């Protein structure tokens, strides 16, 4: 029976980078879970690489068809953005999977799957480093939105409080303040015991 490895972390904690490295390295034959969103694509964003992009109307149709496993909605400076996961491409009888999510998303996974089927890893990053990464990333946008960047940072401080992490029963907390290769090695050591 397969497992679902869920990477969690605040914005700019390196989730996307670690995710790509784990899939590339792929010691555990982890399959990608498609994450979908209604938010606009970033300047260098590629559909299917980090996210699949849907309109609100397309998302509502998927909800009506009961194909959405979990959904999270955020009031942003640019309106409401939805992030969601389609259930129809996950078969634990065949594979182990890897995805990125939030604590709210993790709770929805717990209600859909057996808790023993889920391995959750929180990427802990120093606040200064997260803000530095956020500013560098935002500068690359055609129209940088520092207001939204700040809103996300403050929301993440609340969402990923120690109290909330404890309540979510996280499998592991791993630091991502240094080299990506070091973080990937730590995750691989942990997964070796769990998969």
LINNORRA-V429067 format. One line per field, one symbol per residue. phi: phi as a letter, one per 40 degrees, with the letter a starting at -180 (. if undefined). psi: psi as a letter, one per 20 degrees, with the letter a starting at -180 (. if undefined). burial: 1 if it has 9 or more other C-alpha atoms within 8 Angstrom, else 0. Layout:
BEGIN
phi->???
psi->???
burial->???
END
This chain:
BEGIN
phi->.cbbcbcbicdgcgdcccdccccccfcbfcccccbbabccccdccbdgcbbbbbcdcccccccccfcccaabbbcbcbhcbbbabcccbbbccbacbbababcccdcccdccbcdccbbbbcccbdddccccccccccdccdbdbcccdcdcdcccdccbcdccccccfccabbcbcbcdcccccccccccdcbb
psi->prropopqrrpkijggggggghhgglhjlpqppppqqiqqprgjqppifgqppqrgggghghghilipgqqppporijapppprpphjkpnihhrqqprqarhggghhghihrphiipopopopqpgggghgggggghhiqgnpnhghggggghghgghkqhghgghilphqppqlicpghggggggggghhhh.
burial->011111111111111001101110010001101111110010000010011111000010011000111111000100001111110000010011111110101111110000001111111110001110111001001000000110111001100100011001010011010001001101110000000
END
